[in-house]
Amino acid sequence: MFKIFKAKTVLFALVSSLLFSACNTKNIEEKNIMEKVVLENNKFQALELNNITVKNGEKVAFISFESDSKMYGNLGCNNFFGSYKVNKNELTLGQVGSTMMMCQNMDTERNFLDVLQNTKTYKLENNILELYNQNGENIARFRKE
């Protein structure tokens, strides 16, 4: 009788651990999908680019991610567009095209383009989007509008 009880207990523990690990994997996958959904169809205003606070003029620097893997925004003067791909916390930004107006202050524009070229990963928490380079250094902060 004791051997049967012990075998059932071991079997229960084994099945439970498998169920919990499966749920954990599912939760991670759901979180990744939810983060992509939160990223999509939202507009994020630039707060800092390359550790420099963004000072907006009459145009506000922002980035917007669409559900069809396209992105667009404003660099502080010129409009831009391109594509993006999300895989877990990796964010791959495709080649960027933009309008080519000459503006008084091009610093924000240059910093934003540099960020777009160097983004490798991202984190989105409490409506703050942070972008990181290949070394894991924070290169941009945005606020969800």
Secondary structure, DSSP 8 states (H G I E B T S, - for coil): -HHHHHHHHHHHHHHHHHHHHHHHHHHHHHHHHHHHHHHBTEEEEEEEETTEE----SS--EEEE-TTSEEEEE-SSSEEEEEEEEETTEEEE---EE-----S--HHHHHHHHHHHH--EEEEETTEEEEE-TTS-EEEEEEE-
